[in-house]
Amino acid sequence: MLDSFLNSAANLSPAITIPVLFLILAWTLPWKGVALWKASRNGHKKWFVALLVMNTLAILEITYIFYFSKKPKD
């Protein structure tokens, strides 16, 4: 099953893969930039490294921005 998936993915035309890769890049870069900026400003070093290294198609970045980057109330 995995072999058939990899073979079909390898046979895609560059006319299809290049625009798809561009769309993925255009989607993830702004989210990653905002999430890295917020992690840096909040001093969350472990989050910063995780966001920098992991590529989750912006799922981790969106989660960090909306749930974990909130500063606790005093």
N, CA and C of each residue as an Amber inpcrd file, in Angstrom:
protein
   222
   0.8310000  -1.1900000   0.0000000   0.0000000   0.0000000   0.0000000
   0.8750000   1.2530000   0.0000000   1.8820000   1.2770000   0.8500000
   2.7800000   2.4300000   0.8890000   3.5510000   2.5610000  -0.4110000
   3.9430000   1.4230000  -0.9850000   4.6700000   1.4610000  -2.2550000
   3.8320000   2.0680000  -3.3670000   2.5650000   1.7110000  -3.4280000
   1.7040000   2.2590000  -4.4750000   1.4920000   3.7590000  -4.2800000
   1.3940000   4.2010000  -3.0140000   1.2510000   5.6340000  -2.7450000
   2.5040000   6.3870000  -3.1780000   3.6760000   5.8620000  -2.8200000
   4.9190000   6.5330000  -3.1810000   5.1330000   6.5460000  -4.6830000
   4.7650000   5.4740000  -5.3690000   4.8970000   5.4470000  -6.8220000
   3.9610000   6.4440000  -7.4860000   2.7380000   6.5550000  -6.9980000
   1.8100000   7.5080000  -7.5990000   2.2460000   8.9450000  -7.3040000
   2.7980000   9.1920000  -6.1310000   3.2830000  10.5320000  -5.8010000
   4.5030000  10.8900000  -6.6380000   5.3390000   9.9200000  -6.9320000
   6.5430000  10.1740000  -7.7180000   6.2140000  10.4370000  -9.1770000
   5.0570000   9.9840000  -9.6290000   4.6780000  10.1520000 -11.0330000
   3.9110000  11.4340000 -11.3050000   3.7490000  12.2890000 -10.3100000
   3.0450000  13.5430000 -10.5330000   3.8760000  14.4690000 -11.4130000
   3.1970000  15.2160000 -12.1940000   3.8510000  16.1430000 -13.1060000
   4.3680000  17.3740000 -12.3480000   5.5110000  17.9190000 -12.7640000
   5.9940000  19.1590000 -12.1370000   5.0100000  20.3140000 -12.2820000
   4.1650000  20.2660000 -13.2970000   3.1670000  21.3160000 -13.4800000
   2.1410000  21.3030000 -12.3480000   1.9980000  20.1680000 -11.6900000
   1.0810000  20.0690000 -10.5540000   1.8190000  20.2880000  -9.2480000
   2.9830000  19.6790000  -9.0970000   3.6810000  19.7140000  -7.8110000
   4.2310000  21.0920000  -7.4650000   4.7010000  21.8370000  -8.4210000
   5.2840000  23.1530000  -8.1250000   4.2300000  24.1240000  -7.5840000
   3.0620000  24.2450000  -8.1970000   2.0430000  25.1260000  -7.6010000
   1.5740000  24.6480000  -6.2240000   1.4600000  23.3470000  -6.0330000
   1.0470000  22.8290000  -4.7310000   2.0960000  23.1610000  -3.6820000
   3.3500000  22.9860000  -3.9990000   4.4200000  23.3320000  -3.0580000
   4.4300000  24.8300000  -2.7590000   4.1680000  25.6470000  -3.7580000
   4.0980000  27.0890000  -3.5510000   2.9450000  27.4560000  -2.6150000
   1.7910000  26.8180000  -2.8020000   0.6440000  27.0840000  -1.9230000
   0.9310000  26.6640000  -0.4860000   1.5850000  25.5150000  -0.3140000
   1.9510000  25.0620000   1.0250000   2.9090000  26.0530000   1.6660000
   3.8810000  26.5120000   0.9130000   4.8510000  27.4840000   1.4220000
   4.1640000  28.8030000   1.7750000   3.2680000  29.2610000   0.9070000
   2.5550000  30.5100000   1.1620000   1.6390000  30.3980000   2.3810000
   1.1540000  29.2100000   2.6880000   0.2950000  29.0010000   3.8510000
   1.1190000  28.9280000   5.1320000   2.2380000  28.2080000   5.1190000
   2.9660000  27.9400000   6.3580000   3.8940000  29.0710000   6.7910000
   4.5100000  29.7690000   5.8690000   5.4970000  30.7850000   6.2600000
   4.9360000  31.9130000   7.1230000   3.7970000  32.5030000   6.7930000
   3.2840000  33.5580000   7.6860000   2.9480000  33.0410000   9.0830000
   2.3370000  31.8550000   9.1640000   2.0150000  31.2880000  10.4730000
   3.2820000  31.0160000  11.2720000   4.2920000  30.4440000  10.6090000
   5.5460000  30.1340000  11.2920000   6.2240000  31.4130000  11.7620000
   6.2090000  32.4460000  10.9480000   6.8210000  33.7120000  11.3330000
   6.1660000  34.3310000  12.5580000   4.8460000  34.3590000  12.5800000
   4.1320000  34.9360000  13.7240000   4.3620000  34.0970000  14.9780000
   4.2890000  32.7820000  14.8390000   4.4750000  31.9070000  15.9960000
   5.8890000  32.0240000  16.5480000   6.8920000  32.0730000  15.6850000
   8.2700000  32.2340000  16.1530000   8.4610000  33.5840000  16.8280000
   7.8740000  34.6200000  16.2800000   7.9790000  35.9530000  16.8700000
   7.3540000  35.9730000  18.2630000   6.1530000  35.3900000  18.3960000
   5.4820000  35.3620000  19.6980000   6.2580000  34.5210000  20.7050000
   6.7800000  33.3770000  20.2860000   7.5540000  32.5300000  21.1950000
   8.8080000  33.2500000  21.6610000   9.4380000  33.9800000  20.7740000
  10.6330000  34.7350000  21.1300000  10.3080000  35.8590000  22.1060000
   9.2510000  36.6060000  21.8230000   8.8600000  37.7210000  22.6920000
   8.4190000  37.2590000  24.0790000   7.8230000  36.0610000  24.1480000
   7.3630000  35.5300000  25.4230000   8.4330000  34.7480000  26.1700000
   9.5980000  34.5640000  25.5560000  10.6870000  33.8390000  26.2110000
  10.4650000  32.3380000  26.2760000   9.6550000  31.7970000  25.3880000
   9.3940000  30.3550000  25.3510000  10.4280000  29.6750000  24.4580000
  11.5970000  29.3760000  25.0360000  12.7010000  28.8170000  24.2480000
  12.3790000  27.4430000  23.6750000  11.7430000  26.5820000  24.4680000
  11.4240000  25.2380000  23.9780000  10.3870000  25.2940000  22.8590000
   9.4060000  26.1560000  22.9960000   8.4300000  26.3320000  21.9280000
   9.0980000  26.8760000  20.6650000  10.0120000  27.8260000  20.8420000
  10.6940000  28.4090000  19.6920000  11.4260000  27.3340000  18.9020000
  12.1820000  26.4850000  19.5950000  12.9300000  25.4240000  18.9220000
  11.9760000  24.4410000  18.2560000  10.9170000  24.0520000  18.9540000
   9.9530000  23.1090000  18.3790000   9.2950000  23.6940000  17.1320000
   8.9090000  24.9550000  17.1910000   8.2810000  25.5990000  16.0320000
   9.2500000  25.7510000  14.8690000  10.4990000  25.9870000  15.1920000
  11.5100000  26.1720000  14.1500000  11.8270000  24.8610000  13.4480000
  11.9000000  23.7760000  14.1940000  12.3630000  22.4970000  13.6530000
  11.2350000  21.6850000  13.0150000  10.0740000  21.6890000  13.6300000
   8.9850000  20.8280000  13.1590000   8.1690000  21.5010000  12.0680000
   7.7920000  20.7110000  11.0710000   6.9280000  21.2150000  10.0070000
   5.6170000  20.4470000  10.0590000   4.5770000  21.1010000  10.5270000
   3.2710000  20.4650000  10.6870000   2.2120000  21.1280000   9.8170000
   2.6180000  21.7810000   8.7510000   1.7130000  22.5230000   7.8670000
   0.8830000  23.5350000   8.6360000   1.5280000  24.1860000   9.5850000
   1.0020000  25.3030000  10.3780000   0.0420000  24.8840000  11.4900000
  -0.1690000  23.6040000  11.7010000  -1.0660000  23.1720000  12.7750000
  -0.4690000  23.5170000  14.1340000   0.7910000  23.1970000  14.3470000
   1.4500000  23.5010000  15.6150000   1.5570000  25.0120000  15.8220000
   1.8460000  25.7410000  14.7650000   1.9730000  27.1880000  14.8570000
   0.6520000  27.8530000  15.2430000  -0.4380000  27.4310000  14.6120000
  -1.7480000  27.9920000  14.9180000  -2.1370000  27.6590000  16.3530000
  -1.8500000  26.4360000  16.7720000  -2.1420000  26.0300000  18.1480000
  -1.3770000  26.8910000  19.1400000  -0.1030000  27.1250000  18.8650000
   0.6920000  27.9530000  19.7680000   0.1470000  29.3800000  19.8160000
  -0.1290000  29.9530000  18.6630000  -0.5710000  31.3490000  18.6110000
  -1.8690000  31.5450000  19.3970000  -2.8420000  30.6730000  19.2220000
  -4.1570000  30.9040000  19.8130000  -4.3410000  30.3170000  21.2090000
  -3.5040000  29.3500000  21.6110000  -3.7260000  28.7190000  22.9120000
  -2.5740000  28.8740000  23.8950000  -1.3390000  28.7650000  23.4350000
  -0.2170000  28.7180000  24.3610000   0.5640000  30.0190000  24.4720000
   0.3500000  30.9570000  23.5980000   1.1280000  32.2020000  23.6570000
   0.4800000  33.2600000  24.5360000  -0.6570000  32.9560000  25.0880000
  -1.3280000  33.9230000  25.9620000  -0.5250000  34.0900000  27.2510000
  -0.3290000  35.3260000  27.6290000   0.3740000  35.6000000  28.8870000
  -0.5920000  35.3950000  30.0360000  -0.1200000  34.7700000  31.1300000
  -1.0210000  34.5720000  32.2770000  -1.3740000  35.9040000  32.9170000
  -2.5930000  35.9820000  33.4260000  -3.0360000  37.2060000  34.0870000
  -2.4390000  37.2580000  35.4760000  -2.0300000  38.4440000  35.8750000
  -1.4240000  38.6120000  37.2080000  -2.4580000  38.6730000  38.2920000
